Amino acid sequence: MAKTLSKALGIDIGGSGVKGAPVNIKKGILLAPRYRLPTPKPATPKAIAGTVAALVAHFEWKGPVGCTVPARVRGGVVETAANIDKSWIGTEVARLFSQATGLPVAVLNDADAAGIAEMRFGAGKGHRGVALLLTFGTGIGSALFRDSRLLPDTEFGHIQLNGRLAEHFASDAVRGAEGLSWEAWARGRVQPYLEHVEFLLDPDLLIIGGGVSRPDRWASFGPLLHTRARLLPAALGNDAGIVGAAYAARALVPRRRKRTKKSGPIPEEKASAAAQKPSKARRKPKAVPERGSSSRKK
Ligand code: BGC
């Protein structure tokens, strides 16, 4: 009999908090109030693995776990560390978290997880065409979809804009650090960034995620933005990462599925399943250049 996973524990690792909840992944809803623990300092892989284990213990969870990290993850290995401790680079994170919890753990990029949740259950549900989700927080994360199929591991927060990395110019953290009003940030930073991204990718749908998608915050800046694409705030708000992480845990359960021409593959699953398999020809992990620096030697 074909086996499908109906619930998984989703964990979203952020710069200030590690949040989790059991999720009904058929409906995209939390099965219990989310539980949050502060991100340990320094946020090394080992310390975070301890926090992940503490969340698992809190929910007395016994099944598959999906976990986000704010970095590119390929084959269960972290490849970049723009806003996290550099010791993450090269860490076999899926294995580390599995050892710490004693459970199967799937790991994926935080923005990809939020995007999966939004396309499956939220603002992008049923969308056909090109959709781009951008999360504005400490950095800028991106998740790109075509007909709801994820092109994983994009890093559009790292394009150059006005001589700076986009996330050093237009992230929510920059708004706070530079004391910008919502209006100054929206018009002076987010608008030029969105224009540039629209020129590069020509999406039909743009979804803005992260903490800034909270209705009160969105009301302060969303209406000031003008895009050719339809522009929407993330519908699942801050739960998107948890829901998308839990959904990615489907990749851990081998399934037999009757495939009809009509249904085809489930788009995000293919990508997240691939992300858990160590690649034979894994590229040497590289640090993402920071502060507008170039990786090219001068
Ligand atoms: C990282 C991305 C991440 C984003 C949001 C960026 O600095 O490079 O992988 O998705 O921050 O956390």
py3Dmol code that shows the C-alpha trace and the ligand (Angstrom):
import py3Dmol

protein = """\
ATOM      1  CA  MET A   1       0.000   0.000   0.000  1.00  0.00           C
ATOM      2  CA  ALA A   2       1.277   3.453  -0.833  1.00  0.00           C
ATOM      3  CA  LYS A   3       2.421   5.296   2.238  1.00  0.00           C
ATOM      4  CA  THR A   4       2.039   9.033   2.568  1.00  0.00           C
ATOM      5  CA  LEU A   5       3.233  11.101   5.423  1.00  0.00           C
ATOM      6  CA  SER A   6       0.432  13.102   7.025  1.00  0.00           C
ATOM      7  CA  LYS A   7       2.326  14.904   9.780  1.00  0.00           C
ATOM      8  CA  ALA A   8       5.865  15.926  10.562  1.00  0.00           C
ATOM      9  CA  LEU A   9       7.645  18.221  12.986  1.00  0.00           C
ATOM     10  CA  GLY A  10       8.710  21.450  11.288  1.00  0.00           C
ATOM     11  CA  ILE A  11      11.587  23.473  12.737  1.00  0.00           C
ATOM     12  CA  ASP A  12      12.639  26.913  11.507  1.00  0.00           C
ATOM     13  CA  ILE A  13      16.096  28.093  12.556  1.00  0.00           C
ATOM     14  CA  GLY A  14      16.437  31.850  12.656  1.00  0.00           C
ATOM     15  CA  GLY A  15      19.011  34.339  13.903  1.00  0.00           C
ATOM     16  CA  SER A  16      17.179  35.038  17.171  1.00  0.00           C
ATOM     17  CA  GLY A  17      14.908  32.033  17.667  1.00  0.00           C
ATOM     18  CA  VAL A  18      14.479  28.386  16.768  1.00  0.00           C
ATOM     19  CA  LYS A  19      10.759  27.708  16.351  1.00  0.00           C
ATOM     20  CA  GLY A  20       8.923  24.486  15.769  1.00  0.00           C
ATOM     21  CA  ALA A  21       5.559  22.763  15.739  1.00  0.00           C
ATOM     22  CA  PRO A  22       4.014  19.528  14.551  1.00  0.00           C
ATOM     23  CA  VAL A  23       2.287  20.150  11.235  1.00  0.00           C
ATOM     24  CA  ASN A  24      -0.522  18.478   9.340  1.00  0.00           C
ATOM     25  CA  ILE A  25       1.244  18.496   5.988  1.00  0.00           C
ATOM     26  CA  LYS A  26      -1.851  17.600   4.008  1.00  0.00           C
ATOM     27  CA  LYS A  27      -3.588  20.778   5.166  1.00  0.00           C
ATOM     28  CA  GLY A  28      -0.592  22.954   5.985  1.00  0.00           C
ATOM     29  CA  ILE A  29      -1.729  23.707   9.520  1.00  0.00           C
ATOM     30  CA  LEU A  30       0.013  23.568  12.886  1.00  0.00           C
ATOM     31  CA  LEU A  31      -1.210  20.772  15.153  1.00  0.00           C
ATOM     32  CA  ALA A  32      -0.014  22.472  18.339  1.00  0.00           C
ATOM     33  CA  PRO A  33       1.061  25.981  19.289  1.00  0.00           C
ATOM     34  CA  ARG A  34       4.563  26.664  18.075  1.00  0.00           C
ATOM     35  CA  TYR A  35       7.364  26.467  20.617  1.00  0.00           C
ATOM     36  CA  ARG A  36      10.334  28.814  20.445  1.00  0.00           C
ATOM     37  CA  LEU A  37      13.756  28.632  22.027  1.00  0.00           C
ATOM     38  CA  PRO A  38      16.364  31.377  21.739  1.00  0.00           C
ATOM     39  CA  THR A  39      19.079  30.727  19.158  1.00  0.00           C
ATOM     40  CA  PRO A  40      22.194  29.770  21.144  1.00  0.00           C
ATOM     41  CA  LYS A  41      25.164  32.121  21.011  1.00  0.00           C
ATOM     42  CA  PRO A  42      27.495  31.393  19.327  1.00  0.00           C
ATOM     43  CA  ALA A  43      25.135  29.638  16.935  1.00  0.00           C
ATOM     44  CA  THR A  44      27.473  26.789  16.045  1.00  0.00           C
ATOM     45  CA  PRO A  45      26.111  23.636  14.375  1.00  0.00           C
ATOM     46  CA  LYS A  46      26.599  21.624  17.576  1.00  0.00           C
ATOM     47  CA  ALA A  47      24.798  24.192  19.739  1.00  0.00           C
ATOM     48  CA  ILE A  48      21.894  24.438  17.276  1.00  0.00           C
ATOM     49  CA  ALA A  49      21.677  20.641  17.101  1.00  0.00           C
ATOM     50  CA  GLY A  50      21.136  20.707  20.880  1.00  0.00           C
ATOM     51  CA  THR A  51      18.303  23.223  20.447  1.00  0.00           C
ATOM     52  CA  VAL A  52      16.713  21.106  17.702  1.00  0.00           C
ATOM     53  CA  ALA A  53      16.872  18.094  20.041  1.00  0.00           C
ATOM     54  CA  ALA A  54      15.263  20.168  22.817  1.00  0.00           C
ATOM     55  CA  LEU A  55      12.350  21.071  20.511  1.00  0.00           C
ATOM     56  CA  VAL A  56      11.905  17.414  19.568  1.00  0.00           C
ATOM     57  CA  ALA A  57      11.878  16.517  23.286  1.00  0.00           C
ATOM     58  CA  HIS A  58       9.373  19.294  24.050  1.00  0.00           C
ATOM     59  CA  PHE A  59       6.859  17.821  21.597  1.00  0.00           C
ATOM     60  CA  GLU A  60       7.861  14.237  22.539  1.00  0.00           C
ATOM     61  CA  TRP A  61       8.125  13.809  18.783  1.00  0.00           C
ATOM     62  CA  LYS A  62       8.894  10.400  17.322  1.00  0.00           C
ATOM     63  CA  GLY A  63       8.422  10.819  13.549  1.00  0.00           C
ATOM     64  CA  PRO A  64      10.177  12.570  10.670  1.00  0.00           C
ATOM     65  CA  VAL A  65      11.481  16.101  11.150  1.00  0.00           C
ATOM     66  CA  GLY A  66      11.991  18.881   8.605  1.00  0.00           C
ATOM     67  CA  CYS A  67      14.358  21.688   9.450  1.00  0.00           C
ATOM     68  CA  THR A  68      15.315  24.977   7.787  1.00  0.00           C
ATOM     69  CA  VAL A  69      18.672  26.700   7.861  1.00  0.00           C
ATOM     70  CA  PRO A  70      19.391  30.215   6.574  1.00  0.00           C
ATOM     71  CA  ALA A  71      21.923  28.918   4.053  1.00  0.00           C
ATOM     72  CA  ARG A  72      22.241  26.903   0.870  1.00  0.00           C
ATOM     73  CA  VAL A  73      22.007  23.184   1.648  1.00  0.00           C
ATOM     74  CA  ARG A  74      22.880  20.594  -0.916  1.00  0.00           C
ATOM     75  CA  GLY A  75      22.882  16.862  -0.289  1.00  0.00           C
ATOM     76  CA  GLY A  76      22.292  17.549   3.416  1.00  0.00           C
ATOM     77  CA  VAL A  77      25.492  19.638   3.562  1.00  0.00           C
ATOM     78  CA  VAL A  78      25.602  23.395   4.252  1.00  0.00           C
ATOM     79  CA  GLU A  79      27.411  25.281   1.503  1.00  0.00           C
ATOM     80  CA  THR A  80      27.112  28.961   2.469  1.00  0.00           C
ATOM     81  CA  ALA A  81      27.075  31.014   5.647  1.00  0.00           C
ATOM     82  CA  ALA A  82      26.254  34.650   4.977  1.00  0.00           C
ATOM     83  CA  ASN A  83      24.414  35.403   8.207  1.00  0.00           C
ATOM     84  CA  ILE A  84      25.370  32.413  10.324  1.00  0.00           C
ATOM     85  CA  ASP A  85      28.518  31.174  11.996  1.00  0.00           C
ATOM     86  CA  LYS A  86      31.128  30.291   9.378  1.00  0.00           C
ATOM     87  CA  SER A  87      31.641  26.881  11.024  1.00  0.00           C
ATOM     88  CA  TRP A  88      28.412  25.776   9.301  1.00  0.00           C
ATOM     89  CA  ILE A  89      30.119  25.562   5.931  1.00  0.00           C
ATOM     90  CA  GLY A  90      30.714  21.914   5.036  1.00  0.00           C
ATOM     91  CA  THR A  91      28.635  20.654   7.980  1.00  0.00           C
ATOM     92  CA  GLU A  92      26.638  17.516   7.222  1.00  0.00           C
ATOM     93  CA  VAL A  93      23.657  19.109   8.843  1.00  0.00           C
ATOM     94  CA  ALA A  94      21.025  16.455   8.081  1.00  0.00           C
ATOM     95  CA  ARG A  95      23.259  13.817   9.647  1.00  0.00           C
ATOM     96  CA  LEU A  96      24.159  16.023  12.634  1.00  0.00           C
ATOM     97  CA  PHE A  97      20.498  16.752  13.451  1.00  0.00           C
ATOM     98  CA  SER A  98      19.533  13.096  12.948  1.00  0.00           C
ATOM     99  CA  GLN A  99      22.226  12.026  15.384  1.00  0.00           C
ATOM    100  CA  ALA A 100      21.169  14.675  17.907  1.00  0.00           C
ATOM    101  CA  THR A 101      17.481  13.701  17.758  1.00  0.00           C
ATOM    102  CA  GLY A 102      17.626  10.003  16.877  1.00  0.00           C
ATOM    103  CA  LEU A 103      15.081  10.779  14.124  1.00  0.00           C
ATOM    104  CA  PRO A 104      15.199  11.141  10.335  1.00  0.00           C
ATOM    105  CA  VAL A 105      15.719  14.818   9.529  1.00  0.00           C
ATOM    106  CA  ALA A 106      15.398  16.617   6.184  1.00  0.00           C
ATOM    107  CA  VAL A 107      17.120  20.001   5.953  1.00  0.00           C
ATOM    108  CA  LEU A 108      16.503  22.769   3.455  1.00  0.00           C
ATOM    109  CA  ASN A 109      17.003  26.485   2.918  1.00  0.00           C
ATOM    110  CA  ASP A 110      14.680  28.703   4.988  1.00  0.00           C
ATOM    111  CA  ALA A 111      13.328  30.719   2.050  1.00  0.00           C
ATOM    112  CA  ASP A 112      12.765  27.574  -0.009  1.00  0.00           C
ATOM    113  CA  ALA A 113      10.766  26.154   2.908  1.00  0.00           C
ATOM    114  CA  ALA A 114       8.658  29.311   3.205  1.00  0.00           C
ATOM    115  CA  GLY A 115       8.132  29.283  -0.551  1.00  0.00           C
ATOM    116  CA  ILE A 116       7.027  25.656  -0.584  1.00  0.00           C
ATOM    117  CA  ALA A 117       4.480  26.411   2.134  1.00  0.00           C
ATOM    118  CA  GLU A 118       3.164  29.522   0.362  1.00  0.00           C
ATOM    119  CA  MET A 119       2.867  27.802  -3.018  1.00  0.00           C
ATOM    120  CA  ARG A 120       1.195  24.758  -1.551  1.00  0.00           C
ATOM    121  CA  PHE A 121      -1.089  26.314   1.057  1.00  0.00           C
ATOM    122  CA  GLY A 122      -0.783  30.102   0.990  1.00  0.00           C
ATOM    123  CA  ALA A 123      -0.546  33.152  -1.269  1.00  0.00           C
ATOM    124  CA  GLY A 124       0.727  31.182  -4.282  1.00  0.00           C
ATOM    125  CA  LYS A 125      -1.636  28.215  -4.053  1.00  0.00           C
ATOM    126  CA  GLY A 126      -2.475  26.888  -7.504  1.00  0.00           C
ATOM    127  CA  HIS A 127      -0.354  29.512  -9.263  1.00  0.00           C
ATOM    128  CA  ARG A 128       0.814  28.748 -12.771  1.00  0.00           C
ATOM    129  CA  GLY A 129       3.678  30.755 -14.206  1.00  0.00           C
ATOM    130  CA  VAL A 130       6.753  32.206 -12.536  1.00  0.00           C
ATOM    131  CA  ALA A 131       6.460  33.035  -8.847  1.00  0.00           C
ATOM    132  CA  LEU A 132       9.152  34.451  -6.622  1.00  0.00           C
ATOM    133  CA  LEU A 133       9.023  34.564  -2.843  1.00  0.00           C
ATOM    134  CA  LEU A 134      11.416  36.960  -1.136  1.00  0.00           C
ATOM    135  CA  THR A 135      11.865  36.921   2.627  1.00  0.00           C
ATOM    136  CA  PHE A 136      13.032  40.115   4.303  1.00  0.00           C
ATOM    137  CA  GLY A 137      14.698  39.551   7.667  1.00  0.00           C
ATOM    138  CA  THR A 138      18.342  39.535   8.744  1.00  0.00           C
ATOM    139  CA  GLY A 139      19.136  38.737   5.116  1.00  0.00           C
ATOM    140  CA  ILE A 140      17.011  38.409   2.003  1.00  0.00           C
ATOM    141  CA  GLY A 141      16.042  34.872   1.053  1.00  0.00           C
ATOM    142  CA  SER A 142      14.543  33.773  -2.248  1.00  0.00           C
ATOM    143  CA  ALA A 143      12.501  30.875  -3.599  1.00  0.00           C
ATOM    144  CA  LEU A 144      11.739  30.705  -7.307  1.00  0.00           C
ATOM    145  CA  PHE A 145       8.905  28.624  -8.782  1.00  0.00           C
ATOM    146  CA  ARG A 146       7.669  27.820 -12.234  1.00  0.00           C
ATOM    147  CA  ASP A 147       4.189  26.296 -12.267  1.00  0.00           C
ATOM    148  CA  SER A 148       4.657  25.680  -8.543  1.00  0.00           C
ATOM    149  CA  ARG A 149       7.855  23.710  -9.192  1.00  0.00           C
ATOM    150  CA  LEU A 150      10.731  24.947  -7.047  1.00  0.00           C
ATOM    151  CA  LEU A 151      14.086  25.817  -8.508  1.00  0.00           C
ATOM    152  CA  PRO A 152      15.931  25.268  -5.206  1.00  0.00           C
ATOM    153  CA  ASP A 153      18.816  27.151  -3.636  1.00  0.00           C
ATOM    154  CA  THR A 154      18.548  30.496  -5.400  1.00  0.00           C
ATOM    155  CA  GLU A 155      20.258  33.382  -3.590  1.00  0.00           C
ATOM    156  CA  PHE A 156      18.690  36.543  -4.993  1.00  0.00           C
ATOM    157  CA  GLY A 157      19.467  38.391  -1.789  1.00  0.00           C
ATOM    158  CA  HIS A 158      23.062  38.299  -2.966  1.00  0.00           C
ATOM    159  CA  ILE A 159      22.757  40.170  -6.240  1.00  0.00           C
ATOM    160  CA  GLN A 160      24.586  43.480  -6.403  1.00  0.00           C
ATOM    161  CA  LEU A 161      22.590  46.664  -6.127  1.00  0.00           C
ATOM    162  CA  ASN A 162      24.146  50.116  -6.021  1.00  0.00           C
ATOM    163  CA  GLY A 163      27.532  48.548  -5.318  1.00  0.00           C
ATOM    164  CA  ARG A 164      26.255  46.589  -2.316  1.00  0.00           C
ATOM    165  CA  LEU A 165      24.866  43.136  -1.795  1.00  0.00           C
ATOM    166  CA  ALA A 166      21.096  43.502  -2.037  1.00  0.00           C
ATOM    167  CA  GLU A 167      20.599  42.114   1.467  1.00  0.00           C
ATOM    168  CA  HIS A 168      23.028  44.703   2.837  1.00  0.00           C
ATOM    169  CA  PHE A 169      20.928  47.407   1.203  1.00  0.00           C
ATOM    170  CA  ALA A 170      17.305  46.321   1.491  1.00  0.00           C
ATOM    171  CA  SER A 171      16.883  43.712   4.261  1.00  0.00           C
ATOM    172  CA  ASP A 172      14.655  44.373   7.247  1.00  0.00           C
ATOM    173  CA  ALA A 173      17.747  44.256   9.469  1.00  0.00           C
ATOM    174  CA  VAL A 174      19.200  47.159   7.457  1.00  0.00           C
ATOM    175  CA  ARG A 175      15.947  49.108   7.922  1.00  0.00           C
ATOM    176  CA  GLY A 176      16.357  48.705  11.675  1.00  0.00           C
ATOM    177  CA  ALA A 177      20.112  49.340  11.752  1.00  0.00           C
ATOM    178  CA  GLU A 178      19.875  52.511   9.662  1.00  0.00           C
ATOM    179  CA  GLY A 179      16.740  53.729  11.469  1.00  0.00           C
ATOM    180  CA  LEU A 180      14.766  54.020   8.222  1.00  0.00           C
ATOM    181  CA  SER A 181      11.049  54.709   8.326  1.00  0.00           C
ATOM    182  CA  TRP A 182       8.846  52.117   6.651  1.00  0.00           C
ATOM    183  CA  GLU A 183       8.272  54.592   3.842  1.00  0.00           C
ATOM    184  CA  ALA A 184      11.964  55.411   3.315  1.00  0.00           C
ATOM    185  CA  TRP A 185      12.807  51.719   3.353  1.00  0.00           C
ATOM    186  CA  ALA A 186       9.987  50.765   0.976  1.00  0.00           C
ATOM    187  CA  ARG A 187      10.581  53.539  -1.551  1.00  0.00           C
ATOM    188  CA  GLY A 188      14.356  53.851  -1.312  1.00  0.00           C
ATOM    189  CA  ARG A 189      15.434  50.237  -0.785  1.00  0.00           C
ATOM    190  CA  VAL A 190      12.769  47.608  -1.458  1.00  0.00           C
ATOM    191  CA  GLN A 191      11.323  49.289  -4.574  1.00  0.00           C
ATOM    192  CA  PRO A 192      14.645  49.499  -6.494  1.00  0.00           C
ATOM    193  CA  TYR A 193      15.484  45.974  -5.404  1.00  0.00           C
ATOM    194  CA  LEU A 194      12.159  44.605  -6.641  1.00  0.00           C
ATOM    195  CA  GLU A 195      12.551  46.486  -9.923  1.00  0.00           C
ATOM    196  CA  HIS A 196      15.951  44.916 -10.469  1.00  0.00           C
ATOM    197  CA  VAL A 197      14.719  41.425  -9.603  1.00  0.00           C
ATOM    198  CA  GLU A 198      11.677  41.856 -11.839  1.00  0.00           C
ATOM    199  CA  PHE A 199      13.936  42.851 -14.707  1.00  0.00           C
ATOM    200  CA  LEU A 200      16.094  39.760 -14.172  1.00  0.00           C
ATOM    201  CA  LEU A 201      13.372  37.159 -13.630  1.00  0.00           C
ATOM    202  CA  ASP A 202      10.103  38.622 -14.912  1.00  0.00           C
ATOM    203  CA  PRO A 203       7.869  36.822 -12.389  1.00  0.00           C
ATOM    204  CA  ASP A 204       4.050  36.987 -12.605  1.00  0.00           C
ATOM    205  CA  LEU A 205       3.713  36.720  -8.855  1.00  0.00           C
ATOM    206  CA  LEU A 206       5.882  38.201  -6.122  1.00  0.00           C
ATOM    207  CA  ILE A 207       5.298  37.098  -2.540  1.00  0.00           C
ATOM    208  CA  ILE A 208       6.909  39.011   0.312  1.00  0.00           C
ATOM    209  CA  GLY A 209       7.656  36.849   3.334  1.00  0.00           C
ATOM    210  CA  GLY A 210       9.450  37.044   6.667  1.00  0.00           C
ATOM    211  CA  GLY A 211       8.391  39.052   9.696  1.00  0.00           C
ATOM    212  CA  VAL A 212       7.524  42.061   7.494  1.00  0.00           C
ATOM    213  CA  SER A 213       4.580  40.118   6.026  1.00  0.00           C
ATOM    214  CA  ARG A 214       2.701  40.458   9.335  1.00  0.00           C
ATOM    215  CA  PRO A 215      -0.495  42.374   8.503  1.00  0.00           C
ATOM    216  CA  ASP A 216       0.365  45.448  10.616  1.00  0.00           C
ATOM    217  CA  ARG A 217       3.860  45.702   9.094  1.00  0.00           C
ATOM    218  CA  TRP A 218       2.711  44.971   5.561  1.00  0.00           C
ATOM    219  CA  ALA A 219       0.120  47.767   5.907  1.00  0.00           C
ATOM    220  CA  SER A 220       2.976  50.207   6.630  1.00  0.00           C
ATOM    221  CA  PHE A 221       4.901  49.557   3.434  1.00  0.00           C
ATOM    222  CA  GLY A 222       3.211  47.076   1.067  1.00  0.00           C
ATOM    223  CA  PRO A 223       0.855  49.608  -0.555  1.00  0.00           C
ATOM    224  CA  LEU A 224       3.859  51.887  -1.340  1.00  0.00           C
ATOM    225  CA  LEU A 225       5.439  49.273  -3.621  1.00  0.00           C
ATOM    226  CA  HIS A 226       4.728  49.120  -7.343  1.00  0.00           C
ATOM    227  CA  THR A 227       5.512  46.049  -9.380  1.00  0.00           C
ATOM    228  CA  ARG A 228       4.497  44.693 -12.731  1.00  0.00           C
ATOM    229  CA  ALA A 229       3.937  41.294 -11.100  1.00  0.00           C
ATOM    230  CA  ARG A 230       1.078  40.706  -8.729  1.00  0.00           C
ATOM    231  CA  LEU A 231       2.458  41.541  -5.273  1.00  0.00           C
ATOM    232  CA  LEU A 232       1.200  39.731  -2.178  1.00  0.00           C
ATOM    233  CA  PRO A 233       2.307  39.307   1.437  1.00  0.00           C
ATOM    234  CA  ALA A 234       2.934  35.733   2.575  1.00  0.00           C
ATOM    235  CA  ALA A 235      -0.357  34.288   3.796  1.00  0.00           C
ATOM    236  CA  LEU A 236       1.185  31.963   6.381  1.00  0.00           C
ATOM    237  CA  GLY A 237       3.339  34.726   7.848  1.00  0.00           C
ATOM    238  CA  ASN A 238       5.956  33.481  10.254  1.00  0.00           C
ATOM    239  CA  ASP A 239       4.601  29.924  10.220  1.00  0.00           C
ATOM    240  CA  ALA A 240       5.586  29.455   6.567  1.00  0.00           C
ATOM    241  CA  GLY A 241       9.093  28.198   7.424  1.00  0.00           C
ATOM    242  CA  ILE A 242       7.763  25.649   9.934  1.00  0.00           C
ATOM    243  CA  VAL A 243       5.074  24.401   7.539  1.00  0.00           C
ATOM    244  CA  GLY A 244       7.482  24.197   4.581  1.00  0.00           C
ATOM    245  CA  ALA A 245      10.103  22.418   6.692  1.00  0.00           C
ATOM    246  CA  ALA A 246       7.584  19.827   7.829  1.00  0.00           C
ATOM    247  CA  TYR A 247       6.383  19.408   4.253  1.00  0.00           C
ATOM    248  CA  ALA A 248       9.955  18.729   3.106  1.00  0.00           C
ATOM    249  CA  ALA A 249      10.099  15.790   5.531  1.00  0.00           C
ATOM    250  CA  ARG A 250       7.944  13.927   2.982  1.00  0.00           C
ATOM    251  CA  ALA A 251      11.211  13.302   1.150  1.00  0.00           C
ATOM    252  CA  LEU A 252      12.303  11.046   4.029  1.00  0.00           C
ATOM    253  CA  VAL A 253       9.500   8.566   3.553  1.00  0.00           C
ATOM    254  CA  PRO A 254       9.838   6.270   0.555  1.00  0.00           C
ATOM    255  CA  ARG A 255       6.518   6.240  -1.225  1.00  0.00           C
ATOM    256  CA  ARG A 256       4.988   4.370  -4.048  1.00  0.00           C
ATOM    257  CA  ARG A 257       2.609   6.622  -5.855  1.00  0.00           C
ATOM    258  CA  LYS A 258       0.377   5.957  -8.747  1.00  0.00           C
ATOM    259  CA  ARG A 259       1.375   8.568 -11.266  1.00  0.00           C
ATOM    260  CA  THR A 260      -1.104   9.652 -13.867  1.00  0.00           C
ATOM    261  CA  LYS A 261      -0.298  11.876 -16.795  1.00  0.00           C
ATOM    262  CA  LYS A 262      -2.510  14.499 -15.211  1.00  0.00           C
ATOM    263  CA  SER A 263      -1.015  14.530 -11.738  1.00  0.00           C
ATOM    264  CA  GLY A 264       2.650  14.215 -12.735  1.00  0.00           C
ATOM    265  CA  PRO A 265       5.308  14.536 -10.047  1.00  0.00           C
ATOM    266  CA  ILE A 266       4.656  16.608  -6.954  1.00  0.00           C
ATOM    267  CA  PRO A 267       6.920  19.536  -7.805  1.00  0.00           C
ATOM    268  CA  GLU A 268       8.457  20.584  -4.494  1.00  0.00           C
ATOM    269  CA  GLU A 269       8.951  16.992  -3.360  1.00  0.00           C
ATOM    270  CA  LYS A 270      11.296  16.173  -6.169  1.00  0.00           C
ATOM    271  CA  ALA A 271      13.503  19.090  -5.276  1.00  0.00           C
ATOM    272  CA  SER A 272      13.512  18.453  -1.545  1.00  0.00           C
ATOM    273  CA  ALA A 273      14.169  14.732  -2.028  1.00  0.00           C
ATOM    274  CA  ALA A 274      17.160  15.587  -4.190  1.00  0.00           C
ATOM    275  CA  ALA A 275      18.376  18.023  -1.547  1.00  0.00           C
ATOM    276  CA  GLN A 276      18.671  15.236   1.038  1.00  0.00           C
ATOM    277  CA  LYS A 277      20.820  12.948  -1.103  1.00  0.00           C
ATOM    278  CA  PRO A 278      24.549  13.548  -0.873  1.00  0.00           C
ATOM    279  CA  SER A 279      25.729  14.349  -4.355  1.00  0.00           C
ATOM    280  CA  LYS A 280      28.603  12.263  -5.694  1.00  0.00           C
ATOM    281  CA  ALA A 281      30.132  15.231  -7.415  1.00  0.00           C
ATOM    282  CA  ARG A 282      29.567  17.636  -4.552  1.00  0.00           C
ATOM    283  CA  ARG A 283      31.170  20.942  -5.170  1.00  0.00           C
ATOM    284  CA  LYS A 284      33.569  22.302  -2.586  1.00  0.00           C
ATOM    285  CA  PRO A 285      31.450  24.532  -0.315  1.00  0.00           C
ATOM    286  CA  LYS A 286      32.164  28.201  -0.762  1.00  0.00           C
ATOM    287  CA  ALA A 287      31.523  31.095   1.571  1.00  0.00           C
ATOM    288  CA  VAL A 288      29.114  33.660   0.204  1.00  0.00           C
ATOM    289  CA  PRO A 289      30.952  36.973  -0.213  1.00  0.00           C
ATOM    290  CA  GLU A 290      29.850  39.554   2.265  1.00  0.00           C
ATOM    291  CA  ARG A 291      29.662  43.329   2.431  1.00  0.00           C
ATOM    292  CA  GLY A 292      29.703  43.657  -1.324  1.00  0.00           C
ATOM    293  CA  SER A 293      33.069  41.942  -1.550  1.00  0.00           C
ATOM    294  CA  SER A 294      33.974  40.016  -4.654  1.00  0.00           C
ATOM    295  CA  SER A 295      35.242  36.449  -4.564  1.00  0.00           C
ATOM    296  CA  ARG A 296      37.554  37.318  -7.435  1.00  0.00           C
ATOM    297  CA  LYS A 297      41.149  38.007  -6.426  1.00  0.00           C
ATOM    298  CA  LYS A 298      42.302  41.513  -7.120  1.00  0.00           C
TER     299      LYS A 298
END
"""
ligand_1 = """\
12
BGC
C 21.228 33.437 2.921
C 20.080 32.653 2.369
C 18.885 32.755 3.293
C 18.560 34.222 3.557
C 17.421 34.389 4.531
C 20.802 34.868 3.162
O 21.843 35.596 3.699
O 22.328 33.428 2.028
O 20.436 31.304 2.165
O 17.789 32.130 2.706
O 19.694 34.887 4.065
O 17.702 33.834 5.766
"""
view = py3Dmol.view(width=600, height=400)
view.addModel(protein, "pdb")
view.setStyle({"model": 0}, {"cartoon": {"style": "trace"}})
view.addModel(ligand_1, "xyz")
view.setStyle({"model": 1}, {"stick": {}})
view.zoomTo()
view.show()
